[in-house]
């Protein structure tokens, strides 16, 4: 936490108020140390919450603004169609495999039954 506060202090341009010895500045007992820690974590949490709930996050794409004729929307639709065709091709391959196996097993069964009939004659 100390290094984070020092980085923020450098970015903001204020000198770091944390001592270099590793102790807490102005804390003489445990209660004050806890109070200082809670106050030190409130500001970064508030900044993170503001960044998380910023209204600019809703501006993800042109569809969010209602412009469905943009190049981004057309590209997204093309990508969805390509992925749909890939999935259909893979599923079609599985269907073809099972049809091939069923026909082959039927042919083998027919050969075996005809061999048994010829063996009985």
N, C-alpha and C positions, 0 to 999 in steps of 0.2 A: 504494500500500500504506500510505503514511503517513496519508492521509486516512481510510482504513478503520480503522486502529488508533486514530486519534483519535475516530472515531465510536463504536467499541466502548468506549473508555475513558470517554466521556461517558455512554453507556448504563449501564455498570457502575458509574460513579460514582467511578472512580479518575482521578487526574490523568494526562495524557498524558506519557509519558517521552521522547517524541521531541523533539529540539531544534527550534526554529523556524527555524534557519538552513539547514536542508536536509541537514545532515551526520548521521552516525550517532553516537548517544550511546555513549561508551566504546569506540569502534572506532578503533584507531590504524593498523591495516594491513588489507590485503585479506582475509586469512584470518578475522580477527575479524568483518569486515563480512559475509562469507558465512555464518558461524556464526549471527550475530544475525538475518540474513534467514531462514534455515531455521527458527530457533526462533520467529520471528514469524509464519511461515505455518503452523506445525503446529497452533496452537490454532484458527484459523478452519477449517482442513480437518477437524479432529476434530469441531468443532461441526456442520459440514455433514454429515459422515458419520453422526453421531448422529441428526440430523434426517431424513436419508434412510432410515435403517434403523429408524426408530421403529416400534413395534408398532401405533401408532394409525393408520398408513397403511393397514392391512388392514381398517379399519372404513369401507370406502368406501360400502357400501349395506346394506340390510336382507337381501339375499340372502346376503351373506358371513356373516351371523349365523344363517342358516337360517330366517328368517321370510319365507317366500315368499308369504304372504297379505297383506303390507303394501300400502299405497297406492302406495308407490314402485315395487314390483315390478309391480303392475297397470298403472301408468302406463307403465312401461318396455315391458311386453308390448304395450300399445296402440300405442305409438310404433313398435315393430318391425313390427306388422301394417300400420299406415298406410304405412310405407316400402315394405313388400312389395307392397301394392296399387298404389302409385305406380309401382314398377318394372314390375309386370305390365301396368299400363295403357300405359306407354310401349312395352313390347315388343309388346303387342297392336296398338298404332298402327302400328308398323313392319310387322307381319305383314299388317295391313289394307292398307297402302300397297303392299306387294309383290303381294298378291292382286289389287288394283285394276289395277296396272300389267300383270300377266300377263293378266288378262281383256281389258283394253283392247288390248294388243298382239295377242291372239288374234282379237279382233273386227276390228281393222284388217287383219290378215293374211287373214281370211275375205273381207272386202270387196275386197281387192286381187285375191285369186284368183278371186272371182266376176266382177270387172271384166275380168280377162284372158280368162275363159271366154266372156263375152258379146262381147268384142272379137274373138274367133276365129270366132264364128258368122257 
